[in-house]
Amino acid sequence: MTTRDVTVSDIQRLEAAAGDADAAFVMEEDAFRAFYDRTARSLWAYLARVTGDRHLADDLVQESYYRFLRADSPYESESHRRNALFRIGTNLARDAHRRSRTRPQTVPQDMDVPARDHSAARVEGATDLARAMRSLKTRERALLWLAYGEGSSHQEIAQSMGLAPGSVKMLLFRARRRLAALLTAKPGEIGGRS
C-alpha cells in the first residue's frame, strides 16, 4: 500500500488504533518513573540470575515494564504491583529458556561476577556459587533469588511465580538442598543442567 492508496477511512482506523494503544497506558508518567526507580535494579538482578545472561536480562526488563504498562490492571498496593511485574518477568524468562533449548547456544554465558574483595578465597567462593547457581533448574534459581536475593515472603514468591502458596516452602527446601549438594561437590562433579 502506498501513500496514494490510503483513504480517509484508513487514516481514521489507524488513528483509532493509535488512540487505543495510548489508552492502555493508564499509569501516570511520574508514578511510573518512581515505580521504575524502586523496582528496576531488583528486577534486573533477578532476571540476570535466573537466566544466567546479563544481556538477555536487559531485554527482559524492558519487555517486562512494557507488558506491565499494557496490562491495564488495577493494583491494590505497591506490593501487588511489584509482584505482578515479577510475574511478567518470570514468564518472559521461562519463554526465553524454552526458546534457547531449541536453538544452539553460540556464546557461553558467564555470570561470574568479580568480587569487590579480591582475596582468593572470596573470589573462589563467588565462582563456586555462580557455577552452582547455573547448574540449578530455572525455577530453582528463581525461587532462591526471590527468597534470599530479594527477601520476598512465601506469599510474594507464589504470586510472582504463579505457584500455589503452600508449595513454595517445599520447593525452596528442595532448591536449597540441591544448591548445598552442588556447593559441596567436587569441581568436576557440577553439571550444567537448567
Backbone as JSON Lines, residues from 0, in Angstrom:
{"i":0,"aa":"M","n":[0.86,-1.17,0.0],"ca":[0.0,0.0,0.0],"c":[0.9,1.23,0.0]}
{"i":1,"aa":"T","n":[0.68,2.12,-0.91],"ca":[1.44,3.36,-0.98],"c":[0.63,4.47,-0.34]}
{"i":2,"aa":"T","n":[1.26,5.61,-0.17],"ca":[0.55,6.73,0.46],"c":[-0.62,7.2,-0.4]}
{"i":3,"aa":"R","n":[-0.55,6.99,-1.7],"ca":[-1.66,7.39,-2.58],"c":[-2.88,6.49,-2.37]}
{"i":4,"aa":"D","n":[-2.63,5.24,-1.96],"ca":[-3.72,4.28,-1.79],"c":[-4.46,4.43,-0.45]}
{"i":5,"aa":"V","n":[-3.94,5.25,0.44],"ca":[-4.55,5.41,1.76],"c":[-5.78,6.29,1.65]}
{"i":6,"aa":"T","n":[-6.89,5.8,2.18],"ca":[-8.13,6.55,2.15],"c":[-8.35,7.23,3.5]}
{"i":7,"aa":"V","n":[-9.34,8.08,3.54],"ca":[-9.69,8.76,4.79],"c":[-10.1,7.74,5.84]}
{"i":8,"aa":"S","n":[-10.82,6.71,5.45],"ca":[-11.26,5.7,6.42],"c":[-10.04,4.94,6.97]}
{"i":9,"aa":"D","n":[-9.01,4.71,6.15],"ca":[-7.79,4.06,6.63],"c":[-7.1,4.93,7.68]}
{"i":10,"aa":"I","n":[-7.04,6.21,7.43],"ca":[-6.41,7.13,8.38],"c":[-7.2,7.16,9.68]}
{"i":11,"aa":"Q","n":[-8.51,7.2,9.59],"ca":[-9.34,7.19,10.79],"c":[-9.15,5.9,11.57]}
{"i":12,"aa":"R","n":[-9.07,4.76,10.87],"ca":[-8.86,3.47,11.54],"c":[-7.5,3.44,12.23]}
{"i":13,"aa":"L","n":[-6.46,3.94,11.57],"ca":[-5.13,3.98,12.17],"c":[-5.08,4.9,13.39]}
{"i":14,"aa":"E","n":[-5.74,6.05,13.29],"ca":[-5.79,6.97,14.44],"c":[-6.53,6.34,15.61]}
{"i":15,"aa":"A","n":[-7.61,5.61,15.33],"ca":[-8.36,4.94,16.4],"c":[-7.51,3.88,17.07]}
{"i":16,"aa":"A","n":[-6.77,3.13,16.26],"ca":[-5.89,2.09,16.82],"c":[-4.79,2.73,17.67]}
{"i":17,"aa":"A","n":[-4.25,3.83,17.2],"ca":[-3.22,4.54,17.98],"c":[-3.81,5.08,19.27]}
{"i":18,"aa":"G","n":[-5.04,5.57,19.21],"ca":[-5.69,6.06,20.43],"c":[-5.93,4.95,21.43]}
{"i":19,"aa":"D","n":[-6.3,3.76,20.94],"ca":[-6.5,2.61,21.82],"c":[-5.19,2.21,22.48]}
{"i":20,"aa":"A","n":[-4.11,2.27,21.73],"ca":[-2.8,1.9,22.28],"c":[-2.39,2.86,23.38]}
{"i":21,"aa":"D","n":[-2.64,4.14,23.18],"ca":[-2.31,5.13,24.22],"c":[-3.19,4.97,25.45]}
{"i":22,"aa":"A","n":[-4.42,4.55,25.26],"ca":[-5.34,4.41,26.37],"c":[-4.91,3.31,27.33]}
{"i":23,"aa":"A","n":[-4.16,2.32,26.85],"ca":[-3.73,1.21,27.71],"c":[-2.71,1.65,28.75]}
{"i":24,"aa":"F","n":[-2.01,2.74,28.48],"ca":[-1.01,3.24,29.42],"c":[-1.71,4.16,30.42]}
{"i":25,"aa":"V","n":[-2.24,3.57,31.5],"ca":[-3.03,4.35,32.44],"c":[-2.22,4.91,33.59]}
{"i":26,"aa":"M","n":[-1.03,4.42,33.83],"ca":[-0.21,4.89,34.94],"c":[0.4,6.23,34.55]}
{"i":27,"aa":"E","n":[0.33,7.19,35.44],"ca":[0.9,8.5,35.16],"c":[2.42,8.38,35.05]}
{"i":28,"aa":"E","n":[3.0,9.26,34.27],"ca":[4.44,9.18,33.99],"c":[5.27,9.31,35.27]}
{"i":29,"aa":"D","n":[4.95,10.24,36.13],"ca":[5.72,10.4,37.37],"c":[5.6,9.19,38.29]}
{"i":30,"aa":"A","n":[4.39,8.64,38.37],"ca":[4.19,7.45,39.19],"c":[4.96,6.26,38.62]}
{"i":31,"aa":"F","n":[4.97,6.16,37.3],"ca":[5.72,5.06,36.67],"c":[7.22,5.23,36.91]}
{"i":32,"aa":"R","n":[7.73,6.43,36.75],"ca":[9.17,6.66,36.97],"c":[9.57,6.3,38.4]}
{"i":33,"aa":"A","n":[8.76,6.67,39.35],"ca":[9.05,6.34,40.75],"c":[9.01,4.82,40.96]}
{"i":34,"aa":"F","n":[8.01,4.17,40.4],"ca":[7.91,2.71,40.49],"c":[9.1,2.05,39.82]}
{"i":35,"aa":"Y","n":[9.47,2.54,38.67],"ca":[10.62,2.0,37.95],"c":[11.9,2.16,38.78]}
{"i":36,"aa":"D","n":[12.1,3.32,39.35],"ca":[13.3,3.56,40.18],"c":[13.37,2.61,41.37]}
{"i":37,"aa":"R","n":[12.21,2.27,41.93],"ca":[12.18,1.38,43.09],"c":[12.37,-0.09,42.71]}
{"i":38,"aa":"T","n":[12.03,-0.47,41.5],"ca":[11.99,-1.9,41.17],"c":[12.96,-2.35,40.08]}
{"i":39,"aa":"A","n":[13.47,-1.47,39.27],"ca":[14.26,-1.88,38.09],"c":[15.52,-2.65,38.46]}
{"i":40,"aa":"R","n":[16.26,-2.17,39.44],"ca":[17.51,-2.83,39.8],"c":[17.25,-4.25,40.31]}
{"i":41,"aa":"S","n":[16.26,-4.41,41.18],"ca":[16.0,-5.75,41.72],"c":[15.42,-6.68,40.65]}
{"i":42,"aa":"L","n":[14.6,-6.15,39.75],"ca":[14.06,-6.99,38.67],"c":[15.19,-7.44,37.75]}
{"i":43,"aa":"W","n":[16.11,-6.53,37.42],"ca":[17.24,-6.9,36.56],"c":[18.11,-7.96,37.24]}
{"i":44,"aa":"A","n":[18.42,-7.78,38.51],"ca":[19.25,-8.75,39.23],"c":[18.57,-10.12,39.25]}
{"i":45,"aa":"Y","n":[17.29,-10.12,39.48],"ca":[16.52,-11.37,39.49],"c":[16.59,-12.05,38.12]}
{"i":46,"aa":"L","n":[16.3,-11.3,37.07],"ca":[16.29,-11.89,35.73],"c":[17.69,-12.3,35.27]}
{"i":47,"aa":"A","n":[18.69,-11.54,35.65],"ca":[20.07,-11.91,35.3],"c":[20.46,-13.21,35.97]}
{"i":48,"aa":"R","n":[20.07,-13.37,37.22],"ca":[20.41,-14.59,37.94],"c":[19.62,-15.78,37.42]}
{"i":49,"aa":"V","n":[18.35,-15.57,37.14],"ca":[17.51,-16.67,36.67],"c":[17.91,-17.14,35.27]}
{"i":50,"aa":"T","n":[18.18,-16.19,34.38],"ca":[18.52,-16.57,33.0],"c":[19.99,-16.89,32.83]}
{"i":51,"aa":"G","n":[20.84,-16.33,33.68],"ca":[22.27,-16.53,33.53],"c":[22.87,-15.69,32.42]}
{"i":52,"aa":"D","n":[22.15,-14.69,31.94],"ca":[22.61,-13.88,30.82],"c":[22.24,-12.41,31.08]}
{"i":53,"aa":"R","n":[23.25,-11.6,31.27],"ca":[23.0,-10.18,31.58],"c":[22.34,-9.43,30.43]}
{"i":54,"aa":"H","n":[22.75,-9.74,29.21],"ca":[22.17,-9.03,28.07],"c":[20.71,-9.42,27.87]}
{"i":55,"aa":"L","n":[20.42,-10.67,28.06],"ca":[19.03,-11.11,27.98],"c":[18.21,-10.46,29.09]}
{"i":56,"aa":"A","n":[18.8,-10.33,30.28],"ca":[18.1,-9.68,31.39],"c":[17.75,-8.24,31.04]}
{"i":57,"aa":"D","n":[18.64,-7.54,30.36],"ca":[18.34,-6.16,29.93],"c":[17.09,-6.14,29.06]}
{"i":58,"aa":"D","n":[17.04,-7.05,28.1],"ca":[15.89,-7.12,27.2],"c":[14.61,-7.51,27.93]}
{"i":59,"aa":"L","n":[14.73,-8.45,28.84],"ca":[13.56,-8.92,29.57],"c":[13.0,-7.86,30.51]}
{"i":60,"aa":"V","n":[13.88,-7.06,31.11],"ca":[13.42,-5.97,31.97],"c":[12.6,-4.98,31.16]}
{"i":61,"aa":"Q","n":[13.12,-4.62,30.01],"ca":[12.42,-3.67,29.15],"c":[11.05,-4.23,28.73]}
{"i":62,"aa":"E","n":[11.03,-5.48,28.31],"ca":[9.77,-6.1,27.9],"c":[8.81,-6.25,29.09]}
{"i":63,"aa":"S","n":[9.35,-6.53,30.28],"ca":[8.5,-6.67,31.48],"c":[7.76,-5.37,31.78]}
{"i":64,"aa":"Y","n":[8.47,-4.26,31.76],"ca":[7.82,-2.98,32.03],"c":[6.82,-2.62,30.94]}
{"i":65,"aa":"Y","n":[7.14,-2.93,29.7],"ca":[6.21,-2.65,28.61],"c":[4.91,-3.44,28.81]}
{"i":66,"aa":"R","n":[5.04,-4.73,29.1],"ca":[3.84,-5.56,29.3],"c":[3.1,-5.17,30.56]}
{"i":67,"aa":"F","n":[3.84,-4.75,31.58],"ca":[3.21,-4.3,32.81],"c":[2.31,-3.1,32.53]}
{"i":68,"aa":"L","n":[2.82,-2.15,31.76],"ca":[2.04,-0.96,31.43],"c":[0.85,-1.3,30.54]}
{"i":69,"aa":"R","n":[1.04,-2.22,29.62],"ca":[-0.02,-2.59,28.7],"c":[-1.12,-3.41,29.37]}
{"i":70,"aa":"A","n":[-0.82,-4.02,30.51],"ca":[-1.79,-4.9,31.17],"c":[-3.03,-4.15,31.62]}
{"i":71,"aa":"D","n":[-2.9,-2.89,31.96],"ca":[-4.05,-2.08,32.36],"c":[-4.83,-2.75,33.49]}
{"i":72,"aa":"S","n":[-4.11,-3.26,34.48],"ca":[-4.75,-3.94,35.6],"c":[-4.81,-3.04,36.82]}
{"i":73,"aa":"P","n":[-5.88,-3.13,37.58],"ca":[-5.93,-2.38,38.83],"c":[-5.08,-3.09,39.89]}
{"i":74,"aa":"Y","n":[-4.29,-2.33,40.6],"ca":[-3.42,-2.91,41.63],"c":[-3.82,-2.36,42.99]}
{"i":75,"aa":"E","n":[-3.9,-3.28,43.96],"ca":[-4.35,-2.92,45.3],"c":[-3.29,-2.15,46.06]}
{"i":76,"aa":"S","n":[-2.02,-2.5,45.82],"ca":[-0.95,-1.88,46.6],"c":[0.35,-1.92,45.81]}
{"i":77,"aa":"E","n":[1.37,-1.3,46.38],"ca":[2.71,-1.32,45.78],"c":[3.23,-2.76,45.7]}
{"i":78,"aa":"S","n":[2.99,-3.54,46.71],"ca":[3.43,-4.93,46.74],"c":[2.75,-5.74,45.63]}
{"i":79,"aa":"H","n":[1.47,-5.53,45.44],"ca":[0.73,-6.21,44.39],"c":[1.27,-5.83,43.02]}
{"i":80,"aa":"R","n":[1.57,-4.56,42.84],"ca":[2.13,-4.06,41.58],"c":[3.5,-4.71,41.32]}
{"i":81,"aa":"R","n":[4.35,-4.77,42.35],"ca":[5.69,-5.35,42.24],"c":[5.6,-6.84,41.92]}
{"i":82,"aa":"N","n":[4.7,-7.56,42.59],"ca":[4.53,-8.99,42.33],"c":[4.06,-9.24,40.9]}
{"i":83,"aa":"A","n":[3.19,-8.38,40.4],"ca":[2.72,-8.53,39.01],"c":[3.88,-8.32,38.04]}
{"i":84,"aa":"L","n":[4.72,-7.35,38.32],"ca":[5.88,-7.09,37.46],"c":[6.83,-8.29,37.47]}
{"i":85,"aa":"F","n":[7.1,-8.84,38.64],"ca":[7.99,-10.01,38.73],"c":[7.35,-11.23,38.07]}
{"i":86,"aa":"R","n":[6.06,-11.33,38.13],"ca":[5.36,-12.44,37.46],"c":[5.54,-12.34,35.95]}
{"i":87,"aa":"I","n":[5.42,-11.14,35.43],"ca":[5.64,-10.93,34.0],"c":[7.08,-11.29,33.64]}
{"i":88,"aa":"G","n":[8.03,-10.82,34.45],"ca":[9.43,-11.14,34.21],"c":[9.71,-12.63,34.28]}
{"i":89,"aa":"T","n":[9.1,-13.31,35.23],"ca":[9.27,-14.75,35.36],"c":[8.75,-15.47,34.12]}
{"i":90,"aa":"N","n":[7.6,-15.07,33.64],"ca":[7.03,-15.69,32.45],"c":[7.9,-15.44,31.22]}
{"i":91,"aa":"L","n":[8.44,-14.23,31.1],"ca":[9.31,-13.92,29.97],"c":[10.61,-14.74,30.05]}
{"i":92,"aa":"A","n":[11.14,-14.92,31.26],"ca":[12.35,-15.73,31.43],"c":[12.08,-17.18,31.06]}
{"i":93,"aa":"R","n":[10.92,-17.69,31.43],"ca":[10.54,-19.06,31.05],"c":[10.46,-19.2,29.54]}
{"i":94,"aa":"D","n":[9.84,-18.22,28.91],"ca":[9.72,-18.26,27.45],"c":[11.09,-18.22,26.79]}
{"i":95,"aa":"A","n":[11.97,-17.39,27.3],"ca":[13.32,-17.29,26.75],"c":[14.07,-18.61,26.93]}
{"i":96,"aa":"H","n":[13.87,-19.23,28.08],"ca":[14.52,-20.52,28.34],"c":[14.02,-21.58,27.36]}
{"i":97,"aa":"R","n":[12.73,-21.6,27.12],"ca":[12.16,-22.57,26.17],"c":[12.71,-22.34,24.76]}
{"i":98,"aa":"R","n":[12.81,-21.07,24.37],"ca":[13.36,-20.77,23.04],"c":[14.83,-21.16,22.95]}
{"i":99,"aa":"S","n":[15.59,-20.96,24.02],"ca":[17.02,-21.26,23.97],"c":[17.28,-22.76,23.87]}
{"i":100,"aa":"R","n":[16.35,-23.56,24.36],"ca":[16.53,-25.02,24.27],"c":[16.39,-25.51,22.84]}
{"i":101,"aa":"T","n":[15.7,-24.75,22.0],"ca":[15.52,-25.18,20.62],"c":[16.61,-24.62,19.7]}
{"i":102,"aa":"R","n":[17.37,-23.64,20.16],"ca":[18.46,-23.07,19.36],"c":[19.8,-23.42,19.99]}
{"i":103,"aa":"P","n":[20.8,-23.7,19.17],"ca":[22.13,-23.95,19.74],"c":[22.71,-22.66,20.32]}
{"i":104,"aa":"Q","n":[23.4,-22.79,21.4],"ca":[24.0,-21.63,22.06],"c":[25.38,-21.39,21.48]}
{"i":105,"aa":"T","n":[25.64,-20.19,20.98],"ca":[26.91,-19.92,20.32],"c":[27.93,-19.26,21.24]}
{"i":106,"aa":"V","n":[27.46,-18.47,22.18],"ca":[28.37,-17.77,23.08],"c":[28.13,-18.28,24.49]}
{"i":107,"aa":"P","n":[29.17,-18.75,25.19],"ca":[28.96,-19.22,26.56],"c":[28.53,-18.06,27.45]}
{"i":108,"aa":"Q","n":[27.59,-18.35,28.34],"ca":[27.11,-17.33,29.26],"c":[27.94,-17.4,30.53]}
{"i":109,"aa":"D","n":[28.45,-16.26,30.96],"ca":[29.31,-16.24,32.13],"c":[28.74,-15.27,33.14]}
{"i":110,"aa":"M","n":[28.24,-15.8,34.24],"ca":[27.66,-14.97,35.29],"c":[28.61,-14.8,36.46]}
{"i":111,"aa":"D","n":[29.87,-15.15,36.28],"ca":[30.82,-14.98,37.37],"c":[31.07,-13.49,37.58]}
{"i":112,"aa":"V","n":[30.56,-12.95,38.65],"ca":[30.69,-11.55,38.96],"c":[31.94,-11.35,39.79]}
{"i":113,"aa":"P","n":[32.86,-10.46,39.37],"ca":[34.06,-10.27,40.18],"c":[33.71,-9.69,41.54]}
{"i":114,"aa":"A","n":[34.31,-10.22,42.56],"ca":[34.05,-9.77,43.92],"c":[34.79,-8.48,44.19]}
{"i":115,"aa":"R","n":[34.26,-7.66,45.09],"ca":[34.94,-6.41,45.45],"c":[36.2,-6.71,46.25]}
{"i":116,"aa":"D","n":[36.11,-7.68,47.14],"ca":[37.27,-8.1,47.91],"c":[38.0,-9.13,47.05]}
{"i":117,"aa":"H","n":[39.21,-8.83,46.65],"ca":[39.92,-9.68,45.71],"c":[40.73,-10.79,46.38]}
{"i":118,"aa":"S","n":[40.38,-11.16,47.58],"ca":[41.09,-12.27,48.2],"c":[40.72,-13.56,47.45]}
{"i":119,"aa":"A","n":[41.68,-14.46,47.35],"ca":[41.49,-15.68,46.56],"c":[40.31,-16.51,47.06]}
{"i":120,"aa":"A","n":[40.14,-16.62,48.35],"ca":[39.05,-17.44,48.89],"c":[37.69,-16.85,48.53]}
{"i":121,"aa":"R","n":[37.56,-15.55,48.6],"ca":[36.28,-14.92,48.3],"c":[35.94,-15.06,46.81]}
{"i":122,"aa":"V","n":[36.92,-14.86,45.95],"ca":[36.69,-15.0,44.52],"c":[36.34,-16.45,44.18]}
{"i":123,"aa":"E","n":[37.03,-17.39,44.79],"ca":[36.76,-18.8,44.54],"c":[35.35,-19.16,45.01]}
{"i":124,"aa":"G","n":[34.95,-18.66,46.17],"ca":[33.61,-18.93,46.69],"c":[32.54,-18.34,45.8]}
{"i":125,"aa":"A","n":[32.75,-17.12,45.3],"ca":[31.78,-16.5,44.41],"c":[31.68,-17.27,43.1]}
{"i":126,"aa":"T","n":[32.82,-17.75,42.61],"ca":[32.82,-18.53,41.38],"c":[32.08,-19.84,41.58]}
{"i":127,"aa":"D","n":[32.32,-20.5,42.71],"ca":[31.62,-21.76,43.0],"c":[30.12,-21.54,43.1]}
{"i":128,"aa":"L","n":[29.7,-20.47,43.76],"ca":[28.28,-20.18,43.89],"c":[27.67,-19.89,42.53]}
{"i":129,"aa":"A","n":[28.34,-19.09,41.72],"ca":[27.82,-18.78,40.39],"c":[27.71,-20.05,39.55]}
{"i":130,"aa":"R","n":[28.71,-20.9,39.6],"ca":[28.69,-22.16,38.85],"c":[27.56,-23.06,39.35]}
{"i":131,"aa":"A","n":[27.4,-23.13,40.66],"ca":[26.34,-23.96,41.23],"c":[24.96,-23.41,40.86]}
{"i":132,"aa":"M","n":[24.79,-22.09,40.9],"ca":[23.5,-21.49,40.53],"c":[23.17,-21.78,39.08]}
{"i":133,"aa":"R","n":[24.18,-21.73,38.2],"ca":[23.93,-22.04,36.79],"c":[23.51,-23.49,36.6]}
{"i":134,"aa":"S","n":[23.92,-24.36,37.5],"ca":[23.59,-25.78,37.4],"c":[22.17,-26.09,37.87]}
{"i":135,"aa":"L","n":[21.56,-25.16,38.57],"ca":[20.19,-25.37,39.05],"c":[19.2,-25.21,37.91]}
{"i":136,"aa":"K","n":[18.01,-25.75,38.1],"ca":[16.93,-25.53,37.16],"c":[16.52,-24.06,37.25]}
{"i":137,"aa":"T","n":[15.91,-23.57,36.19],"ca":[15.48,-22.17,36.14],"c":[14.56,-21.83,37.31]}
{"i":138,"aa":"R","n":[13.61,-22.7,37.59],"ca":[12.66,-22.43,38.68],"c":[13.38,-22.41,40.03]}
{"i":139,"aa":"E","n":[14.36,-23.3,40.23],"ca":[15.12,-23.31,41.49],"c":[15.9,-22.02,41.66]}
{"i":140,"aa":"R","n":[16.54,-21.54,40.58],"ca":[17.27,-20.26,40.66],"c":[16.31,-19.12,41.0]}
{"i":141,"aa":"A","n":[15.14,-19.12,40.37],"ca":[14.16,-18.06,40.62],"c":[13.69,-18.08,42.07]}
{"i":142,"aa":"L","n":[13.37,-19.26,42.57],"ca":[12.92,-19.38,43.96],"c":[13.98,-18.86,44.93]}
{"i":143,"aa":"L","n":[15.21,-19.33,44.75],"ca":[16.29,-18.92,45.66],"c":[16.57,-17.43,45.57]}
{"i":144,"aa":"W","n":[16.54,-16.89,44.37],"ca":[16.84,-15.47,44.23],"c":[15.73,-14.62,44.86]}
{"i":145,"aa":"L","n":[14.49,-14.97,44.62],"ca":[13.4,-14.2,45.21],"c":[13.43,-14.29,46.73]}
{"i":146,"aa":"A","n":[13.71,-15.47,47.26],"ca":[13.7,-15.65,48.71],"c":[14.89,-14.97,49.38]}
{"i":147,"aa":"Y","n":[16.07,-15.15,48.83],"ca":[17.27,-14.68,49.53],"c":[17.91,-13.45,48.9]}
{"i":148,"aa":"G","n":[17.76,-13.27,47.6],"ca":[18.28,-12.07,46.96],"c":[17.35,-10.88,47.13]}
{"i":149,"aa":"E","n":[16.04,-11.15,47.05],"ca":[15.04,-10.09,47.16],"c":[14.38,-10.03,48.53]}
{"i":150,"aa":"G","n":[14.48,-11.1,49.3],"ca":[13.84,-11.12,50.62],"c":[12.32,-11.23,50.55]}
{"i":151,"aa":"S","n":[11.81,-11.82,49.49],"ca":[10.37,-11.95,49.31],"c":[9.8,-13.02,50.25]}
{"i":152,"aa":"S","n":[8.57,-12.79,50.68],"ca":[7.89,-13.79,51.51],"c":[7.42,-14.93,50.63]}
{"i":153,"aa":"H","n":[7.0,-16.02,51.27],"ca":[6.49,-17.16,50.5],"c":[5.27,-16.77,49.68]}
{"i":154,"aa":"Q","n":[4.42,-15.95,50.23],"ca":[3.23,-15.48,49.52],"c":[3.62,-14.65,48.3]}
{"i":155,"aa":"E","n":[4.6,-13.76,48.45],"ca":[5.05,-12.93,47.33],"c":[5.71,-13.79,46.25]}
{"i":156,"aa":"I","n":[6.47,-14.79,46.67],"ca":[7.11,-15.69,45.71],"c":[6.03,-16.44,44.93]}
{"i":157,"aa":"A","n":[5.02,-16.92,45.62],"ca":[3.93,-17.64,44.96],"c":[3.24,-16.75,43.93]}
{"i":158,"aa":"Q","n":[2.98,-15.51,44.27],"ca":[2.33,-14.59,43.34],"c":[3.24,-14.26,42.17]}
{"i":159,"aa":"S","n":[4.54,-14.05,42.43],"ca":[5.48,-13.69,41.37],"c":[5.7,-14.83,40.38]}
{"i":160,"aa":"M","n":[5.67,-16.06,40.88],"ca":[6.0,-17.2,40.02],"c":[4.78,-17.99,39.57]}
{"i":161,"aa":"G","n":[3.6,-17.61,40.05],"ca":[2.39,-18.32,39.66],"c":[2.3,-19.71,40.27]}
{"i":162,"aa":"L","n":[2.74,-19.84,41.5],"ca":[2.71,-21.12,42.21],"c":[1.64,-21.1,43.29]}
{"i":163,"aa":"A","n":[1.29,-22.27,43.76],"ca":[0.39,-22.36,44.91],"c":[1.18,-21.96,46.14]}
{"i":164,"aa":"P","n":[0.63,-21.09,47.0],"ca":[1.38,-20.63,48.18],"c":[1.89,-21.77,49.07]}
{"i":165,"aa":"G","n":[1.15,-22.85,49.17],"ca":[1.57,-23.96,50.02],"c":[2.75,-24.73,49.47]}
{"i":166,"aa":"S","n":[3.03,-24.61,48.18],"ca":[4.12,-25.38,47.58],"c":[5.47,-24.66,47.67]}
{"i":167,"aa":"V","n":[5.47,-23.38,47.95],"ca":[6.72,-22.61,47.94],"c":[7.7,-23.11,48.98]}
{"i":168,"aa":"K","n":[7.22,-23.41,50.18],"ca":[8.11,-23.85,51.25],"c":[8.86,-25.13,50.85]}
{"i":169,"aa":"M","n":[8.15,-26.11,50.3],"ca":[8.78,-27.37,49.9],"c":[9.72,-27.16,48.72]}
{"i":170,"aa":"L","n":[9.31,-26.36,47.76],"ca":[10.16,-26.11,46.59],"c":[11.44,-25.39,46.99]}
{"i":171,"aa":"L","n":[11.34,-24.45,47.93],"ca":[12.52,-23.76,48.43],"c":[13.44,-24.72,49.18]}
{"i":172,"aa":"F","n":[12.86,-25.59,49.97],"ca":[13.65,-26.59,50.69],"c":[14.44,-27.44,49.71]}
{"i":173,"aa":"R","n":[13.79,-27.92,48.67],"ca":[14.46,-28.76,47.67],"c":[15.55,-27.98,46.92]}
{"i":174,"aa":"A","n":[15.26,-26.73,46.58],"ca":[16.24,-25.92,45.87],"c":[17.47,-25.66,46.74]}
{"i":175,"aa":"R","n":[17.24,-25.36,48.03],"ca":[18.38,-25.15,48.96],"c":[19.2,-26.42,49.09]}
{"i":176,"aa":"R","n":[18.52,-27.56,49.21],"ca":[19.21,-28.84,49.36],"c":[20.04,-29.14,48.1]}
{"i":177,"aa":"R","n":[19.48,-28.89,46.94],"ca":[20.21,-29.12,45.69],"c":[21.41,-28.18,45.56]}
{"i":178,"aa":"L","n":[21.22,-26.9,45.93],"ca":[22.33,-25.94,45.89],"c":[23.43,-26.36,46.85]}
{"i":179,"aa":"A","n":[23.06,-26.79,48.05],"ca":[24.06,-27.24,49.02],"c":[24.84,-28.43,48.49]}
{"i":180,"aa":"A","n":[24.15,-29.36,47.83],"ca":[24.84,-30.53,47.26],"c":[25.8,-30.1,46.16]}
{"i":181,"aa":"L","n":[25.41,-29.14,45.36],"ca":[26.28,-28.65,44.3],"c":[27.51,-27.93,44.86]}
{"i":182,"aa":"L","n":[27.3,-27.19,45.95],"ca":[28.4,-26.44,46.54],"c":[29.4,-27.36,47.25]}
{"i":183,"aa":"T","n":[28.94,-28.49,47.76],"ca":[29.85,-29.4,48.45],"c":[30.45,-30.43,47.5]}
{"i":184,"aa":"A","n":[29.96,-30.48,46.26],"ca":[30.5,-31.41,45.27],"c":[31.88,-30.94,44.82]}
{"i":185,"aa":"K","n":[32.66,-31.85,44.36],"ca":[33.98,-31.52,43.81],"c":[33.77,-30.78,42.5]}
{"i":186,"aa":"P","n":[34.71,-29.87,42.13],"ca":[34.51,-29.03,40.93],"c":[34.17,-29.8,39.66]}
{"i":187,"aa":"G","n":[34.7,-30.97,39.43],"ca":[34.4,-31.72,38.22],"c":[33.04,-32.37,38.22]}
{"i":188,"aa":"E","n":[32.37,-32.41,39.38],"ca":[31.08,-33.1,39.5],"c":[29.9,-32.22,39.16]}
{"i":189,"aa":"I","n":[30.07,-30.91,39.1],"ca":[28.97,-30.0,38.84],"c":[28.65,-30.04,37.35]}
{"i":190,"aa":"G","n":[27.39,-30.37,37.04],"ca":[26.97,-30.45,35.66],"c":[26.17,-29.23,35.26]}
{"i":191,"aa":"G","n":[26.06,-28.98,34.0],"ca":[25.31,-27.82,33.51],"c":[23.89,-28.18,33.17]}
{"i":192,"aa":"R","n":[23.02,-28.25,34.12],"ca":[21.61,-28.58,33.92],"c":[20.77,-27.34,34.19]}
{"i":193,"aa":"S","n":[19.73,-27.12,33.38],"ca":[18.86,-25.98,33.67],"c":[17.43,-26.29,33.55]}
